[in-house]
């Protein structure tokens, strides 16, 4: 069981930098992650990276 199983995280600024790293890390710990960013392509890229793993 991962540390963040059954948790939901809404990450603002998930398209790059600390937001992207936080989203990927929380997903790897078991959280369901929603990525939000003014840069829609960046947020979708982060979501795609998470979905690949």
mmCIF entry with sequence, helices, sheets and N, C-alpha, C, O atoms, coordinates in Angstrom:
data_MODEL
# 
_entry.id   MODEL 
# 
_entity.id                         1 
_entity.type                       polymer 
_entity.pdbx_number_of_molecules   1 
# 
_entity_poly.entity_id                      1 
_entity_poly.type                           'polypeptide(L)' 
_entity_poly.nstd_linkage                   no 
_entity_poly.nstd_monomer                   no 
_entity_poly.pdbx_seq_one_letter_code       
;(UNK)(UNK)(UNK)(UNK)(UNK)(UNK)(UNK)(UNK)(UNK)(UNK)(UNK)(UNK)(UNK)(UNK)(UNK)(UNK)
(UNK)(UNK)(UNK)(UNK)(UNK)(UNK)(UNK)(UNK)(UNK)(UNK)(UNK)(UNK)(UNK)(UNK)(UNK)(UNK)
(UNK)(UNK)(UNK)(UNK)(UNK)(UNK)(UNK)(UNK)(UNK)(UNK)(UNK)(UNK)(UNK)(UNK)(UNK)(UNK)
(UNK)(UNK)(UNK)(UNK)(UNK)
;
_entity_poly.pdbx_seq_one_letter_code_can   XXXXXXXXXXXXXXXXXXXXXXXXXXXXXXXXXXXXXXXXXXXXXXXXXXXXX 
_entity_poly.pdbx_strand_id                 A 
# 
loop_
_entity_poly_seq.entity_id 
_entity_poly_seq.num 
_entity_poly_seq.mon_id 
_entity_poly_seq.hetero 
1 1  UNK n 
1 2  UNK n 
1 3  UNK n 
1 4  UNK n 
1 5  UNK n 
1 6  UNK n 
1 7  UNK n 
1 8  UNK n 
1 9  UNK n 
1 10 UNK n 
1 11 UNK n 
1 12 UNK n 
1 13 UNK n 
1 14 UNK n 
1 15 UNK n 
1 16 UNK n 
1 17 UNK n 
1 18 UNK n 
1 19 UNK n 
1 20 UNK n 
1 21 UNK n 
1 22 UNK n 
1 23 UNK n 
1 24 UNK n 
1 25 UNK n 
1 26 UNK n 
1 27 UNK n 
1 28 UNK n 
1 29 UNK n 
1 30 UNK n 
1 31 UNK n 
1 32 UNK n 
1 33 UNK n 
1 34 UNK n 
1 35 UNK n 
1 36 UNK n 
1 37 UNK n 
1 38 UNK n 
1 39 UNK n 
1 40 UNK n 
1 41 UNK n 
1 42 UNK n 
1 43 UNK n 
1 44 UNK n 
1 45 UNK n 
1 46 UNK n 
1 47 UNK n 
1 48 UNK n 
1 49 UNK n 
1 50 UNK n 
1 51 UNK n 
1 52 UNK n 
1 53 UNK n 
# 
_struct_asym.id          A 
_struct_asym.entity_id   1 
# 
loop_
_struct_conf.conf_type_id 
_struct_conf.id 
_struct_conf.pdbx_PDB_helix_id 
_struct_conf.beg_label_comp_id 
_struct_conf.beg_label_asym_id 
_struct_conf.beg_label_seq_id 
_struct_conf.pdbx_beg_PDB_ins_code 
_struct_conf.end_label_comp_id 
_struct_conf.end_label_asym_id 
_struct_conf.end_label_seq_id 
_struct_conf.pdbx_end_PDB_ins_code 
_struct_conf.beg_auth_comp_id 
_struct_conf.beg_auth_asym_id 
_struct_conf.beg_auth_seq_id 
_struct_conf.end_auth_comp_id 
_struct_conf.end_auth_asym_id 
_struct_conf.end_auth_seq_id 
_struct_conf.pdbx_PDB_helix_class 
_struct_conf.details 
_struct_conf.pdbx_PDB_helix_length 
HELX_P HELX_P1 AA1 UNK A 17 ? UNK A 28 ? UNK A 17 UNK A 28 1 ? 12 
HELX_P HELX_P2 AA2 UNK A 40 ? UNK A 52 ? UNK A 40 UNK A 52 1 ? 13 
# 
_struct_conf_type.id          HELX_P 
_struct_conf_type.criteria    ? 
_struct_conf_type.reference   ? 
# 
_struct_sheet.id               AA1 
_struct_sheet.type             ? 
_struct_sheet.number_strands   2 
_struct_sheet.details          ? 
# 
_struct_sheet_order.sheet_id     AA1 
_struct_sheet_order.range_id_1   1 
_struct_sheet_order.range_id_2   2 
_struct_sheet_order.offset       ? 
_struct_sheet_order.sense        parallel 
# 
loop_
_struct_sheet_range.sheet_id 
_struct_sheet_range.id 
_struct_sheet_range.beg_label_comp_id 
_struct_sheet_range.beg_label_asym_id 
_struct_sheet_range.beg_label_seq_id 
_struct_sheet_range.pdbx_beg_PDB_ins_code 
_struct_sheet_range.end_label_comp_id 
_struct_sheet_range.end_label_asym_id 
_struct_sheet_range.end_label_seq_id 
_struct_sheet_range.pdbx_end_PDB_ins_code 
_struct_sheet_range.beg_auth_comp_id 
_struct_sheet_range.beg_auth_asym_id 
_struct_sheet_range.beg_auth_seq_id 
_struct_sheet_range.end_auth_comp_id 
_struct_sheet_range.end_auth_asym_id 
_struct_sheet_range.end_auth_seq_id 
AA1 1 UNK A 8  ? UNK A 12 ? UNK A 8  UNK A 12 
AA1 2 UNK A 32 ? UNK A 36 ? UNK A 32 UNK A 36 
# 
loop_
_atom_site.group_PDB 
_atom_site.id 
_atom_site.type_symbol 
_atom_site.label_atom_id 
_atom_site.label_alt_id 
_atom_site.label_comp_id 
_atom_site.label_asym_id 
_atom_site.label_entity_id 
_atom_site.label_seq_id 
_atom_site.pdbx_PDB_ins_code 
_atom_site.Cartn_x 
_atom_site.Cartn_y 
_atom_site.Cartn_z 
_atom_site.occupancy 
_atom_site.B_iso_or_equiv 
_atom_site.pdbx_formal_charge 
_atom_site.auth_seq_id 
_atom_site.auth_comp_id 
_atom_site.auth_asym_id 
_atom_site.auth_atom_id 
_atom_site.pdbx_PDB_model_num 
ATOM 1   N N  . UNK A 1 1  ? 0.841  -1.178 0.000   1.00 0.00 ? 1  UNK A N  1 
ATOM 2   C CA . UNK A 1 1  ? 0.000  0.000  0.000   1.00 0.00 ? 1  UNK A CA 1 
ATOM 3   C C  . UNK A 1 1  ? 0.889  1.246  0.000   1.00 0.00 ? 1  UNK A C  1 
ATOM 4   O O  . UNK A 1 1  ? 1.767  1.404  0.849   1.00 0.00 ? 1  UNK A O  1 
ATOM 5   N N  . UNK A 1 2  ? 0.641  2.116  -0.965  1.00 0.00 ? 2  UNK A N  1 
ATOM 6   C CA . UNK A 1 2  ? 1.430  3.344  -1.079  1.00 0.00 ? 2  UNK A CA 1 
ATOM 7   C C  . UNK A 1 2  ? 0.977  4.378  -0.051  1.00 0.00 ? 2  UNK A C  1 
ATOM 8   O O  . UNK A 1 2  ? -0.147 4.328  0.450   1.00 0.00 ? 2  UNK A O  1 
ATOM 9   N N  . UNK A 1 3  ? 1.848  5.288  0.245   1.00 0.00 ? 3  UNK A N  1 
ATOM 10  C CA . UNK A 1 3  ? 1.622  6.292  1.281   1.00 0.00 ? 3  UNK A CA 1 
ATOM 11  C C  . UNK A 1 3  ? 0.399  7.174  1.023   1.00 0.00 ? 3  UNK A C  1 
ATOM 12  O O  . UNK A 1 3  ? -0.273 7.587  1.969   1.00 0.00 ? 3  UNK A O  1 
ATOM 13  N N  . UNK A 1 4  ? 0.106  7.465  -0.236  1.00 0.00 ? 4  UNK A N  1 
ATOM 14  C CA . UNK A 1 4  ? -1.010 8.359  -0.551  1.00 0.00 ? 4  UNK A CA 1 
ATOM 15  C C  . UNK A 1 4  ? -2.195 7.653  -1.202  1.00 0.00 ? 4  UNK A C  1 
ATOM 16  O O  . UNK A 1 4  ? -3.019 8.305  -1.843  1.00 0.00 ? 4  UNK A O  1 
ATOM 17  N N  . UNK A 1 5  ? -2.295 6.338  -1.051  1.00 0.00 ? 5  UNK A N  1 
ATOM 18  C CA . UNK A 1 5  ? -3.452 5.611  -1.574  1.00 0.00 ? 5  UNK A CA 1 
ATOM 19  C C  . UNK A 1 5  ? -4.730 6.224  -1.022  1.00 0.00 ? 5  UNK A C  1 
ATOM 20  O O  . UNK A 1 5  ? -4.770 6.670  0.124   1.00 0.00 ? 5  UNK A O  1 
ATOM 21  N N  . UNK A 1 6  ? -5.778 6.243  -1.846  1.00 0.00 ? 6  UNK A N  1 
ATOM 22  C CA . UNK A 1 6  ? -7.092 6.775  -1.465  1.00 0.00 ? 6  UNK A CA 1 
ATOM 23  C C  . UNK A 1 6  ? -7.063 8.267  -1.176  1.00 0.00 ? 6  UNK A C  1 
ATOM 24  O O  . UNK A 1 6  ? -7.935 8.769  -0.466  1.00 0.00 ? 6  UNK A O  1 
ATOM 25  N N  . UNK A 1 7  ? -6.082 8.990  -1.709  1.00 0.00 ? 7  UNK A N  1 
ATOM 26  C CA . UNK A 1 7  ? -5.995 10.448 -1.558  1.00 0.00 ? 7  UNK A CA 1 
ATOM 27  C C  . UNK A 1 7  ? -6.104 11.078 -2.944  1.00 0.00 ? 7  UNK A C  1 
ATOM 28  O O  . UNK A 1 7  ? -5.738 10.471 -3.950  1.00 0.00 ? 7  UNK A O  1 
ATOM 29  N N  . UNK A 1 8  ? -6.610 12.295 -2.974  1.00 0.00 ? 8  UNK A N  1 
ATOM 30  C CA . UNK A 1 8  ? -6.729 13.049 -4.216  1.00 0.00 ? 8  UNK A CA 1 
ATOM 31  C C  . UNK A 1 8  ? -5.916 14.326 -4.071  1.00 0.00 ? 8  UNK A C  1 
ATOM 32  O O  . UNK A 1 8  ? -5.995 15.000 -3.044  1.00 0.00 ? 8  UNK A O  1 
ATOM 33  N N  . UNK A 1 9  ? -5.132 14.665 -5.097  1.00 0.00 ? 9  UNK A N  1 
ATOM 34  C CA . UNK A 1 9  ? -4.326 15.885 -5.075  1.00 0.00 ? 9  UNK A CA 1 
ATOM 35  C C  . UNK A 1 9  ? -4.665 16.735 -6.297  1.00 0.00 ? 9  UNK A C  1 
ATOM 36  O O  . UNK A 1 9  ? -4.656 16.242 -7.425  1.00 0.00 ? 9  UNK A O  1 
ATOM 37  N N  . UNK A 1 10 ? -4.963 18.006 -6.068  1.00 0.00 ? 10 UNK A N  1 
ATOM 38  C CA . UNK A 1 10 ? -5.134 18.976 -7.145  1.00 0.00 ? 10 UNK A CA 1 
ATOM 39  C C  . UNK A 1 10 ? -3.878 19.830 -7.147  1.00 0.00 ? 10 UNK A C  1 
ATOM 40  O O  . UNK A 1 10 ? -3.627 20.581 -6.205  1.00 0.00 ? 10 UNK A O  1 
ATOM 41  N N  . UNK A 1 11 ? -3.095 19.713 -8.201  1.00 0.00 ? 11 UNK A N  1 
ATOM 42  C CA . UNK A 1 11 ? -1.822 20.423 -8.284  1.00 0.00 ? 11 UNK A CA 1 
ATOM 43  C C  . UNK A 1 11 ? -1.962 21.581 -9.267  1.00 0.00 ? 11 UNK A C  1 
ATOM 44  O O  . UNK A 1 11 ? -2.175 21.373 -10.461 1.00 0.00 ? 11 UNK A O  1 
ATOM 45  N N  . UNK A 1 12 ? -1.840 22.803 -8.751  1.00 0.00 ? 12 UNK A N  1 
ATOM 46  C CA . UNK A 1 12 ? -1.840 23.973 -9.629  1.00 0.00 ? 12 UNK A CA 1 
ATOM 47  C C  . UNK A 1 12 ? -0.399 24.247 -10.049 1.00 0.00 ? 12 UNK A C  1 
ATOM 48  O O  . UNK A 1 12 ? 0.534  24.078 -9.263  1.00 0.00 ? 12 UNK A O  1 
ATOM 49  N N  . UNK A 1 13 ? -0.235 24.666 -11.282 1.00 0.00 ? 13 UNK A N  1 
ATOM 50  C CA . UNK A 1 13 ? 1.112  24.875 -11.810 1.00 0.00 ? 13 UNK A CA 1 
ATOM 51  C C  . UNK A 1 13 ? 1.787  23.569 -12.176 1.00 0.00 ? 13 UNK A C  1 
ATOM 52  O O  . UNK A 1 13 ? 3.014  23.467 -12.155 1.00 0.00 ? 13 UNK A O  1 
ATOM 53  N N  . UNK A 1 14 ? 0.977  22.561 -12.515 1.00 0.00 ? 14 UNK A N  1 
ATOM 54  C CA . UNK A 1 14 ? 1.510  21.226 -12.787 1.00 0.00 ? 14 UNK A CA 1 
ATOM 55  C C  . UNK A 1 14 ? 2.202  21.105 -14.139 1.00 0.00 ? 14 UNK A C  1 
ATOM 56  O O  . UNK A 1 14 ? 2.759  20.055 -14.456 1.00 0.00 ? 14 UNK A O  1 
ATOM 57  N N  . UNK A 1 15 ? 2.172  22.158 -14.932 1.00 0.00 ? 15 UNK A N  1 
ATOM 58  C CA . UNK A 1 15 ? 2.762  22.090 -16.265 1.00 0.00 ? 15 UNK A CA 1 
ATOM 59  C C  . UNK A 1 15 ? 4.274  22.125 -16.293 1.00 0.00 ? 15 UNK A C  1 
ATOM 60  O O  . UNK A 1 15 ? 4.885  21.710 -17.278 1.00 0.00 ? 15 UNK A O  1 
ATOM 61  N N  . UNK A 1 16 ? 4.895  22.619 -15.216 1.00 0.00 ? 16 UNK A N  1 
ATOM 62  C CA . UNK A 1 16 ? 6.355  22.714 -15.208 1.00 0.00 ? 16 UNK A CA 1 
ATOM 63  C C  . UNK A 1 16 ? 6.871  22.914 -13.790 1.00 0.00 ? 16 UNK A C  1 
ATOM 64  O O  . UNK A 1 16 ? 6.108  23.177 -12.860 1.00 0.00 ? 16 UNK A O  1 
ATOM 65  N N  . UNK A 1 17 ? 8.164  22.786 -13.652 1.00 0.00 ? 17 UNK A N  1 
ATOM 66  C CA . UNK A 1 17 ? 8.842  23.102 -12.396 1.00 0.00 ? 17 UNK A CA 1 
ATOM 67  C C  . UNK A 1 17 ? 8.405  22.288 -11.195 1.00 0.00 ? 17 UNK A C  1 
ATOM 68  O O  . UNK A 1 17 ? 8.200  21.077 -11.275 1.00 0.00 ? 17 UNK A O  1 
ATOM 69  N N  . UNK A 1 18 ? 8.268  22.993 -10.071 1.00 0.00 ? 18 UNK A N  1 
ATOM 70  C CA . UNK A 1 18 ? 7.924  22.342 -8.807  1.00 0.00 ? 18 UNK A CA 1 
ATOM 71  C C  . UNK A 1 18 ? 6.551  21.686 -8.880  1.00 0.00 ? 18 UNK A C  1 
ATOM 72  O O  . UNK A 1 18 ? 6.354  20.603 -8.330  1.00 0.00 ? 18 UNK A O  1 
ATOM 73  N N  . UNK A 1 19 ? 5.596  22.331 -9.557  1.00 0.00 ? 19 UNK A N  1 
ATOM 74  C CA . UNK A 1 19 ? 4.260  21.755 -9.693  1.00 0.00 ? 19 UNK A CA 1 
ATOM 75  C C  . UNK A 1 19 ? 4.292  20.429 -10.432 1.00 0.00 ? 19 UNK A C  1 
ATOM 76  O O  . UNK A 1 19 ? 3.629  19.470 -10.035 1.00 0.00 ? 19 UNK A O  1 
ATOM 77  N N  . UNK A 1 20 ? 5.069  20.379 -11.513 1.00 0.00 ? 20 UNK A N  1 
ATOM 78  C CA . UNK A 1 20 ? 5.192  19.130 -12.284 1.00 0.00 ? 20 UNK A CA 1 
ATOM 79  C C  . UNK A 1 20 ? 5.835  18.038 -11.427 1.00 0.00 ? 20 UNK A C  1 
ATOM 80  O O  . UNK A 1 20 ? 5.358  16.904 -11.386 1.00 0.00 ? 20 UNK A O  1 
ATOM 81  N N  . UNK A 1 21 ? 6.908  18.393 -10.755 1.00 0.00 ? 21 UNK A N  1 
ATOM 82  C CA . UNK A 1 21 ? 7.600  17.420 -9.907  1.00 0.00 ? 21 UNK A CA 1 
ATOM 83  C C  . UNK A 1 21 ? 6.691  16.928 -8.783  1.00 0.00 ? 21 UNK A C  1 
ATOM 84  O O  . UNK A 1 21 ? 6.690  15.741 -8.455  1.00 0.00 ? 21 UNK A O  1 
ATOM 85  N N  . UNK A 1 22 ? 5.926  17.831 -8.201  1.00 0.00 ? 22 UNK A N  1 
ATOM 86  C CA . UNK A 1 22 ? 5.014  17.456 -7.115  1.00 0.00 ? 22 UNK A CA 1 
ATOM 87  C C  . UNK A 1 22 ? 3.930  16.509 -7.619  1.00 0.00 ? 22 UNK A C  1 
ATOM 88  O O  . UNK A 1 22 ? 3.602  15.525 -6.956  1.00 0.00 ? 22 UNK A O  1 
ATOM 89  N N  . UNK A 1 23 ? 3.375  16.807 -8.790  1.00 0.00 ? 23 UNK A N  1 
ATOM 90  C CA . UNK A 1 23 ? 2.325  15.962 -9.355  1.00 0.00 ? 23 UNK A CA 1 
ATOM 91  C C  . UNK A 1 23 ? 2.841  14.554 -9.623  1.00 0.00 ? 23 UNK A C  1 
ATOM 92  O O  . UNK A 1 23 ? 2.184  13.568 -9.288  1.00 0.00 ? 23 UNK A O  1 
ATOM 93  N N  . UNK A 1 24 ? 4.014  14.467 -10.227 1.00 0.00 ? 24 UNK A N  1 
ATOM 94  C CA . UNK A 1 24 ? 4.593  13.159 -10.542 1.00 0.00 ? 24 UNK A CA 1 
ATOM 95  C C  . UNK A 1 24 ? 4.911  12.398 -9.260  1.00 0.00 ? 24 UNK A C  1 
ATOM 96  O O  . UNK A 1 24 ? 4.652  11.197 -9.172  1.00 0.00 ? 24 UNK A O  1 
ATOM 97  N N  . UNK A 1 25 ? 5.464  13.078 -8.277  1.00 0.00 ? 25 UNK A N  1 
ATOM 98  C CA . UNK A 1 25 ? 5.816  12.427 -7.010  1.00 0.00 ? 25 UNK A CA 1 
ATOM 99  C C  . UNK A 1 25 ? 4.575  11.924 -6.277  1.00 0.00 ? 25 UNK A C  1 
ATOM 100 O O  . UNK A 1 25 ? 4.555  10.793 -5.794  1.00 0.00 ? 25 UNK A O  1 
ATOM 101 N N  . UNK A 1 26 ? 3.540  12.763 -6.194  1.00 0.00 ? 26 UNK A N  1 
ATOM 102 C CA . UNK A 1 26 ? 2.326  12.349 -5.492  1.00 0.00 ? 26 UNK A CA 1 
ATOM 103 C C  . UNK A 1 26 ? 1.651  11.180 -6.197  1.00 0.00 ? 26 UNK A C  1 
ATOM 104 O O  . UNK A 1 26 ? 1.127  10.278 -5.543  1.00 0.00 ? 26 UNK A O  1 
ATOM 105 N N  . UNK A 1 27 ? 1.661  11.190 -7.524  1.00 0.00 ? 27 UNK A N  1 
ATOM 106 C CA . UNK A 1 27 ? 1.102  10.065 -8.270  1.00 0.00 ? 27 UNK A CA 1 
ATOM 107 C C  . UNK A 1 27 ? 1.896  8.796  -7.995  1.00 0.00 ? 27 UNK A C  1 
ATOM 108 O O  . UNK A 1 27 ? 1.317  7.720  -7.850  1.00 0.00 ? 27 UNK A O  1 
ATOM 109 N N  . UNK A 1 28 ? 3.216  8.915  -7.922  1.00 0.00 ? 28 UNK A N  1 
ATOM 110 C CA . UNK A 1 28 ? 4.049  7.737  -7.654  1.00 0.00 ? 28 UNK A CA 1 
ATOM 111 C C  . UNK A 1 28 ? 3.825  7.195  -6.247  1.00 0.00 ? 28 UNK A C  1 
ATOM 112 O O  . UNK A 1 28 ? 4.091  6.024  -5.975  1.00 0.00 ? 28 UNK A O  1 
ATOM 113 N N  . UNK A 1 29 ? 3.337  8.052  -5.357  1.00 0.00 ? 29 UNK A N  1 
ATOM 114 C CA . UNK A 1 29 ? 3.032  7.638  -3.982  1.00 0.00 ? 29 UNK A CA 1 
ATOM 115 C C  . UNK A 1 29 ? 1.607  7.107  -3.855  1.00 0.00 ? 29 UNK A C  1 
ATOM 116 O O  . UNK A 1 29 ? 1.187  6.733  -2.760  1.00 0.00 ? 29 UNK A O  1 
ATOM 117 N N  . UNK A 1 30 ? 0.849  7.069  -4.970  1.00 0.00 ? 30 UNK A N  1 
ATOM 118 C CA . UNK A 1 30 ? -0.471 6.455  -4.961  1.00 0.00 ? 30 UNK A CA 1 
ATOM 119 C C  . UNK A 1 30 ? -1.656 7.392  -5.043  1.00 0.00 ? 30 UNK A C  1 
ATOM 120 O O  . UNK A 1 30 ? -2.793 6.924  -5.096  1.00 0.00 ? 30 UNK A O  1 
ATOM 121 N N  . UNK A 1 31 ? -1.438 8.699  -5.056  1.00 0.00 ? 31 UNK A N  1 
ATOM 122 C CA . UNK A 1 31 ? -2.548 9.653  -5.105  1.00 0.00 ? 31 UNK A CA 1 
ATOM 123 C C  . UNK A 1 31 ? -3.151 9.728  -6.504  1.00 0.00 ? 31 UNK A C  1 
ATOM 124 O O  . UNK A 1 31 ? -2.459 9.541  -7.506  1.00 0.00 ? 31 UNK A O  1 
ATOM 125 N N  . UNK A 1 32 ? -4.448 10.003 -6.554  1.00 0.00 ? 32 UNK A N  1 
ATOM 126 C CA . UNK A 1 32 ? -5.092 10.369 -7.812  1.00 0.00 ? 32 UNK A CA 1 
ATOM 127 C C  . UNK A 1 32 ? -4.812 11.854 -7.993  1.00 0.00 ? 32 UNK A C  1 
ATOM 128 O O  . UNK A 1 32 ? -5.147 12.653 -7.118  1.00 0.00 ? 32 UNK A O  1 
ATOM 129 N N  . UNK A 1 33 ? -4.207 12.236 -9.108  1.00 0.00 ? 33 UNK A N  1 
ATOM 130 C CA . UNK A 1 33 ? -3.734 13.607 -9.293  1.00 0.00 ? 33 UNK A CA 1 
ATOM 131 C C  . UNK A 1 33 ? -4.497 14.298 -10.418 1.00 0.00 ? 33 UNK A C  1 
ATOM 132 O O  . UNK A 1 33 ? -4.682 13.735 -11.497 1.00 0.00 ? 33 UNK A O  1 
ATOM 133 N N  . UNK A 1 34 ? -4.941 15.532 -10.147 1.00 0.00 ? 34 UNK A N  1 
ATOM 134 C CA . UNK A 1 34 ? -5.525 16.394 -11.161 1.00 0.00 ? 34 UNK A CA 1 
ATOM 135 C C  . UNK A 1 34 ? -4.524 17.509 -11.428 1.00 0.00 ? 34 UNK A C  1 
ATOM 136 O O  . UNK A 1 34 ? -4.107 18.209 -10.505 1.00 0.00 ? 34 UNK A O  1 
ATOM 137 N N  . UNK A 1 35 ? -4.139 17.676 -12.686 1.00 0.00 ? 35 UNK A N  1 
ATOM 138 C CA . UNK A 1 35 ? -3.141 18.675 -13.066 1.00 0.00 ? 35 UNK A CA 1 
ATOM 139 C C  . UNK A 1 35 ? -3.831 19.922 -13.617 1.00 0.00 ? 35 UNK A C  1 
ATOM 140 O O  . UNK A 1 35 ? -4.647 19.840 -14.536 1.00 0.00 ? 35 UNK A O  1 
ATOM 141 N N  . UNK A 1 36 ? -3.493 21.072 -13.045 1.00 0.00 ? 36 UNK A N  1 
ATOM 142 C CA . UNK A 1 36 ? -4.040 22.346 -13.514 1.00 0.00 ? 36 UNK A CA 1 
ATOM 143 C C  . UNK A 1 36 ? -2.895 23.314 -13.799 1.00 0.00 ? 36 UNK A C  1 
ATOM 144 O O  . UNK A 1 36 ? -1.916 23.375 -13.055 1.00 0.00 ? 36 UNK A O  1 
ATOM 145 N N  . UNK A 1 37 ? -3.034 24.067 -14.886 1.00 0.00 ? 37 UNK A N  1 
ATOM 146 C CA . UNK A 1 37 ? -2.023 25.060 -15.232 1.00 0.00 ? 37 UNK A CA 1 
ATOM 147 C C  . UNK A 1 37 ? -2.599 25.979 -16.303 1.00 0.00 ? 37 UNK A C  1 
ATOM 148 O O  . UNK A 1 37 ? -3.439 25.554 -17.097 1.00 0.00 ? 37 UNK A O  1 
ATOM 149 N N  . UNK A 1 38 ? -2.158 27.226 -16.332 1.00 0.00 ? 38 UNK A N  1 
ATOM 150 C CA . UNK A 1 38 ? -2.546 28.127 -17.414 1.00 0.00 ? 38 UNK A CA 1 
ATOM 151 C C  . UNK A 1 38 ? -2.004 27.626 -18.746 1.00 0.00 ? 38 UNK A C  1 
ATOM 152 O O  . UNK A 1 38 ? -2.596 27.878 -19.796 1.00 0.00 ? 38 UNK A O  1 
ATOM 153 N N  . UNK A 1 39 ? -0.877 26.915 -18.704 1.00 0.00 ? 39 UNK A N  1 
ATOM 154 C CA . UNK A 1 39 ? -0.284 26.284 -19.883 1.00 0.00 ? 39 UNK A CA 1 
ATOM 155 C C  . UNK A 1 39 ? -0.930 24.909 -20.042 1.00 0.00 ? 39 UNK A C  1 
ATOM 156 O O  . UNK A 1 39 ? -0.467 23.919 -19.477 1.00 0.00 ? 39 UNK A O  1 
ATOM 157 N N  . UNK A 1 40 ? -2.012 24.871 -20.825 1.00 0.00 ? 40 UNK A N  1 
ATOM 158 C CA . UNK A 1 40 ? -2.772 23.630 -20.976 1.00 0.00 ? 40 UNK A CA 1 
ATOM 159 C C  . UNK A 1 40 ? -1.916 22.489 -21.522 1.00 0.00 ? 40 UNK A C  1 
ATOM 160 O O  . UNK A 1 40 ? -2.033 21.353 -21.064 1.00 0.00 ? 40 UNK A O  1 
ATOM 161 N N  . UNK A 1 41 ? -1.063 22.782 -22.490 1.00 0.00 ? 41 UNK A N  1 
ATOM 162 C CA . UNK A 1 41 ? -0.206 21.740 -23.061 1.00 0.00 ? 41 UNK A CA 1 
ATOM 163 C C  . UNK A 1 41 ? 0.747  21.177 -22.009 1.00 0.00 ? 41 UNK A C  1 
ATOM 164 O O  . UNK A 1 41 ? 0.992  19.971 -21.973 1.00 0.00 ? 41 UNK A O  1 
ATOM 165 N N  . UNK A 1 42 ? 1.278  22.040 -21.160 1.00 0.00 ? 42 UNK A N  1 
ATOM 166 C CA . UNK A 1 42 ? 2.169  21.589 -20.096 1.00 0.00 ? 42 UNK A CA 1 
ATOM 167 C C  . UNK A 1 42 ? 1.455  20.683 -19.111 1.00 0.00 ? 42 UNK A C  1 
ATOM 168 O O  . UNK A 1 42 ? 1.989  19.648 -18.714 1.00 0.00 ? 42 UNK A O  1 
ATOM 169 N N  . UNK A 1 43 ? 0.243  21.071 -18.712 1.00 0.00 ? 43 UNK A N  1 
ATOM 170 C CA . UNK A 1 43 ? -0.533 20.256 -17.774 1.00 0.00 ? 43 UNK A CA 1 
ATOM 171 C C  . UNK A 1 43 ? -0.878 18.904 -18.393 1.00 0.00 ? 43 UNK A C  1 
ATOM 172 O O  . UNK A 1 43 ? -0.809 17.872 -17.726 1.00 0.00 ? 43 UNK A O  1 
ATOM 173 N N  . UNK A 1 44 ? -1.248 18.920 -19.667 1.00 0.00 ? 44 UNK A N  1 
ATOM 174 C CA . UNK A 1 44 ? -1.556 17.660 -20.344 1.00 0.00 ? 44 UNK A CA 1 
ATOM 175 C C  . UNK A 1 44 ? -0.310 16.791 -20.479 1.00 0.00 ? 44 UNK A C  1 
ATOM 176 O O  . UNK A 1 44 ? -0.393 15.566 -20.398 1.00 0.00 ? 44 UNK A O  1 
ATOM 177 N N  . UNK A 1 45 ? 0.834  17.417 -20.684 1.00 0.00 ? 45 UNK A N  1 
ATOM 178 C CA . UNK A 1 45 ? 2.088  16.669 -20.754 1.00 0.00 ? 45 UNK A CA 1 
ATOM 179 C C  . UNK A 1 45 ? 2.415  15.992 -19.435 1.00 0.00 ? 45 UNK A C  1 
ATOM 180 O O  . UNK A 1 45 ? 2.856  14.843 -19.412 1.00 0.00 ? 45 UNK A O  1 
ATOM 181 N N  . UNK A 1 46 ? 2.199  16.703 -18.341 1.00 0.00 ? 46 UNK A N  1 
ATOM 182 C CA . UNK A 1 46 ? 2.425  16.113 -17.020 1.00 0.00 ? 46 UNK A CA 1 
ATOM 183 C C  . UNK A 1 46 ? 1.462  14.956 -16.792 1.00 0.00 ? 46 UNK A C  1 
ATOM 184 O O  . UNK A 1 46 ? 1.857  13.898 -16.303 1.00 0.00 ? 46 UNK A O  1 
ATOM 185 N N  . UNK A 1 47 ? 0.193  15.161 -17.149 1.00 0.00 ? 47 UNK A N  1 
ATOM 186 C CA . UNK A 1 47 ? -0.802 14.097 -16.990 1.00 0.00 ? 47 UNK A CA 1 
ATOM 187 C C  . UNK A 1 47 ? -0.427 12.877 -17.828 1.00 0.00 ? 47 UNK A C  1 
ATOM 188 O O  . UNK A 1 47 ? -0.596 11.742 -17.383 1.00 0.00 ? 47 UNK A O  1 
ATOM 189 N N  . UNK A 1 48 ? 0.078  13.107 -19.030 1.00 0.00 ? 48 UNK A N  1 
ATOM 190 C CA . UNK A 1 48 ? 0.497  11.993 -19.887 1.00 0.00 ? 48 UNK A CA 1 
ATOM 191 C C  . UNK A 1 48 ? 1.677  11.247 -19.275 1.00 0.00 ? 48 UNK A C  1 
ATOM 192 O O  . UNK A 1 48 ? 1.731  10.018 -19.327 1.00 0.00 ? 48 UNK A O  1 
ATOM 193 N N  . UNK A 1 49 ? 2.613  11.978 -18.700 1.00 0.00 ? 49 UNK A N  1 
ATOM 194 C CA . UNK A 1 49 ? 3.758  11.346 -18.035 1.00 0.00 ? 49 UNK A CA 1 
ATOM 195 C C  . UNK A 1 49 ? 3.288  10.472 -16.883 1.00 0.00 ? 49 UNK A C  1 
ATOM 196 O O  . UNK A 1 49 ? 3.775  9.356  -16.701 1.00 0.00 ? 49 UNK A O  1 
ATOM 197 N N  . UNK A 1 50 ? 2.344  10.983 -16.110 1.00 0.00 ? 50 UNK A N  1 
ATOM 198 C CA . UNK A 1 50 ? 1.802  10.217 -14.982 1.00 0.00 ? 50 UNK A CA 1 
ATOM 199 C C  . UNK A 1 50 ? 1.093  8.968  -15.491 1.00 0.00 ? 50 UNK A C  1 
ATOM 200 O O  . UNK A 1 50 ? 1.255  7.887  -14.925 1.00 0.00 ? 50 UNK A O  1 
ATOM 201 N N  . UNK A 1 51 ? 0.310  9.110  -16.557 1.00 0.00 ? 51 UNK A N  1 
ATOM 202 C CA . UNK A 1 51 ? -0.444 7.977  -17.097 1.00 0.00 ? 51 UNK A CA 1 
ATOM 203 C C  . UNK A 1 51 ? 0.470  6.875  -17.629 1.00 0.00 ? 51 UNK A C  1 
ATOM 204 O O  . UNK A 1 51 ? 0.099  5.702  -17.602 1.00 0.00 ? 51 UNK A O  1 
ATOM 205 N N  . UNK A 1 52 ? 1.665  7.238  -18.112 1.00 0.00 ? 52 UNK A N  1 
ATOM 206 C CA . UNK A 1 52 ? 2.609  6.252  -18.641 1.00 0.00 ? 52 UNK A CA 1 
ATOM 207 C C  . UNK A 1 52 ? 3.162  5.335  -17.558 1.00 0.00 ? 52 UNK A C  1 
ATOM 208 O O  . UNK A 1 52 ? 3.575  4.211  -17.845 1.00 0.00 ? 52 UNK A O  1 
ATOM 209 N N  . UNK A 1 53 ? 3.171  5.805  -16.329 1.00 0.00 ? 53 UNK A N  1 
ATOM 210 C CA . UNK A 1 53 ? 3.778  5.036  -15.243 1.00 0.00 ? 53 UNK A CA 1 
ATOM 211 C C  . UNK A 1 53 ? 2.764  4.368  -14.434 1.00 0.00 ? 53 UNK A C  1 
ATOM 212 O O  . UNK A 1 53 ? 3.099  3.675  -13.474 1.00 0.00 ? 53 UNK A O  1 
# 
